[in-house]
Amino acid sequence: MLQPKAPVHPNVTAVQQRLAEAGVESTVVILDEGVHTAAAAAAALNVEVGQIANSLIFEVAGEPLLVLTSGAHRVDTAKVATAIGAAKLKRATPEFVKEHTGQPIGGVAPIGHRQPIKTLIDAELSKFDVIWAAGGVPAAVFEISYEELRKLTDAIEVEVA
């Protein structure tokens, strides 16, 4: 199930390259099946759902905002909008997500995008020694520490729920 395979999809390759460039010792692994929800990912990895770092793209005044949230949380969009001084957060369409990340919903990684995206990270994720994030396609994942992920994405820590 968690056997590293040679990255074949360009999205997976981009994520693995970004990890290597940053000196993060983690390998993108391909699961037997795609995992489109935090619960499915947690079950496949045999970890707590809170250890899954969901990469959610929102639209704020026409620009993408990446919110890395614990799989145990739902984003309170009003709370996050207030925290960043925005009028509102709009859930991005699949087309908007693909345009700005190059990755499909269900597999959006926190890194490896076409361009840097302003990123927020859920403070809840700091409670775990190891967290898991998507690797650019729905079946790809990688493990990382909270601090490594925060630094790698230049994320601002917020409470999202």
Secondary structure as a PSIPRED ss2 file (coil, helix, strand):
# PSIPRED VFORMAT (PSIPRED V4.0)

   1 M C   1.000  0.000  0.000
   2 L C   1.000  0.000  0.000
   3 Q C   1.000  0.000  0.000
   4 P C   1.000  0.000  0.000
   5 K C   1.000  0.000  0.000
   6 A C   1.000  0.000  0.000
   7 P C   1.000  0.000  0.000
   8 V C   1.000  0.000  0.000
   9 H C   1.000  0.000  0.000
  10 P H   0.000  1.000  0.000
  11 N H   0.000  1.000  0.000
  12 V H   0.000  1.000  0.000
  13 T H   0.000  1.000  0.000
  14 A H   0.000  1.000  0.000
  15 V H   0.000  1.000  0.000
  16 Q H   0.000  1.000  0.000
  17 Q H   0.000  1.000  0.000
  18 R H   0.000  1.000  0.000
  19 L H   0.000  1.000  0.000
  20 A H   0.000  1.000  0.000
  21 E H   0.000  1.000  0.000
  22 A C   1.000  0.000  0.000
  23 G C   1.000  0.000  0.000
  24 V C   1.000  0.000  0.000
  25 E C   1.000  0.000  0.000
  26 S C   1.000  0.000  0.000
  27 T C   1.000  0.000  0.000
  28 V C   1.000  0.000  0.000
  29 V E   0.000  0.000  1.000
  30 I E   0.000  0.000  1.000
  31 L C   1.000  0.000  0.000
  32 D C   1.000  0.000  0.000
  33 E C   1.000  0.000  0.000
  34 G C   1.000  0.000  0.000
  35 V C   1.000  0.000  0.000
  36 H C   1.000  0.000  0.000
  37 T C   1.000  0.000  0.000
  38 A H   0.000  1.000  0.000
  39 A H   0.000  1.000  0.000
  40 A H   0.000  1.000  0.000
  41 A H   0.000  1.000  0.000
  42 A H   0.000  1.000  0.000
  43 A H   0.000  1.000  0.000
  44 A H   0.000  1.000  0.000
  45 L H   0.000  1.000  0.000
  46 N C   1.000  0.000  0.000
  47 V C   1.000  0.000  0.000
  48 E C   1.000  0.000  0.000
  49 V H   0.000  1.000  0.000
  50 G H   0.000  1.000  0.000
  51 Q H   0.000  1.000  0.000
  52 I E   0.000  0.000  1.000
  53 A E   0.000  0.000  1.000
  54 N E   0.000  0.000  1.000
  55 S E   0.000  0.000  1.000
  56 L E   0.000  0.000  1.000
  57 I E   0.000  0.000  1.000
  58 F E   0.000  0.000  1.000
  59 E E   0.000  0.000  1.000
  60 V E   0.000  0.000  1.000
  61 A C   1.000  0.000  0.000
  62 G C   1.000  0.000  0.000
  63 E E   0.000  0.000  1.000
  64 P E   0.000  0.000  1.000
  65 L E   0.000  0.000  1.000
  66 L E   0.000  0.000  1.000
  67 V E   0.000  0.000  1.000
  68 L E   0.000  0.000  1.000
  69 T E   0.000  0.000  1.000
  70 S E   0.000  0.000  1.000
  71 G C   1.000  0.000  0.000
  72 A C   1.000  0.000  0.000
  73 H C   1.000  0.000  0.000
  74 R C   1.000  0.000  0.000
  75 V C   1.000  0.000  0.000
  76 D C   1.000  0.000  0.000
  77 T H   0.000  1.000  0.000
  78 A H   0.000  1.000  0.000
  79 K H   0.000  1.000  0.000
  80 V H   0.000  1.000  0.000
  81 A H   0.000  1.000  0.000
  82 T H   0.000  1.000  0.000
  83 A H   0.000  1.000  0.000
  84 I H   0.000  1.000  0.000
  85 G C   1.000  0.000  0.000
  86 A C   1.000  0.000  0.000
  87 A C   1.000  0.000  0.000
  88 K C   1.000  0.000  0.000
  89 L C   1.000  0.000  0.000
  90 K E   0.000  0.000  1.000
  91 R E   0.000  0.000  1.000
  92 A C   1.000  0.000  0.000
  93 T C   1.000  0.000  0.000
  94 P H   0.000  1.000  0.000
  95 E H   0.000  1.000  0.000
  96 F H   0.000  1.000  0.000
  97 V H   0.000  1.000  0.000
  98 K H   0.000  1.000  0.000
  99 E H   0.000  1.000  0.000
 100 H H   0.000  1.000  0.000
 101 T H   0.000  1.000  0.000
 102 G C   1.000  0.000  0.000
 103 Q C   1.000  0.000  0.000
 104 P C   1.000  0.000  0.000
 105 I C   1.000  0.000  0.000
 106 G C   1.000  0.000  0.000
 107 G C   1.000  0.000  0.000
 108 V C   1.000  0.000  0.000
 109 A C   1.000  0.000  0.000
 110 P C   1.000  0.000  0.000
 111 I C   1.000  0.000  0.000
 112 G C   1.000  0.000  0.000
 113 H C   1.000  0.000  0.000
 114 R C   1.000  0.000  0.000
 115 Q C   1.000  0.000  0.000
 116 P C   1.000  0.000  0.000
 117 I C   1.000  0.000  0.000
 118 K E   0.000  0.000  1.000
 119 T E   0.000  0.000  1.000
 120 L E   0.000  0.000  1.000
 121 I E   0.000  0.000  1.000
 122 D E   0.000  0.000  1.000
 123 A H   0.000  1.000  0.000
 124 E H   0.000  1.000  0.000
 125 L H   0.000  1.000  0.000
 126 S H   0.000  1.000  0.000
 127 K H   0.000  1.000  0.000
 128 F C   1.000  0.000  0.000
 129 D C   1.000  0.000  0.000
 130 V C   1.000  0.000  0.000
 131 I E   0.000  0.000  1.000
 132 W E   0.000  0.000  1.000
 133 A E   0.000  0.000  1.000
 134 A E   0.000  0.000  1.000
 135 G C   1.000  0.000  0.000
 136 G C   1.000  0.000  0.000
 137 V C   1.000  0.000  0.000
 138 P C   1.000  0.000  0.000
 139 A C   1.000  0.000  0.000
 140 A E   0.000  0.000  1.000
 141 V E   0.000  0.000  1.000
 142 F E   0.000  0.000  1.000
 143 E E   0.000  0.000  1.000
 144 I E   0.000  0.000  1.000
 145 S C   1.000  0.000  0.000
 146 Y H   0.000  1.000  0.000
 147 E H   0.000  1.000  0.000
 148 E H   0.000  1.000  0.000
 149 L H   0.000  1.000  0.000
 150 R H   0.000  1.000  0.000
 151 K H   0.000  1.000  0.000
 152 L H   0.000  1.000  0.000
 153 T H   0.000  1.000  0.000
 154 D C   1.000  0.000  0.000
 155 A C   1.000  0.000  0.000
 156 I E   0.000  0.000  1.000
 157 E E   0.000  0.000  1.000
 158 V E   0.000  0.000  1.000
 159 E C   1.000  0.000  0.000
 160 V C   1.000  0.000  0.000
 161 A C   1.000  0.000  0.000
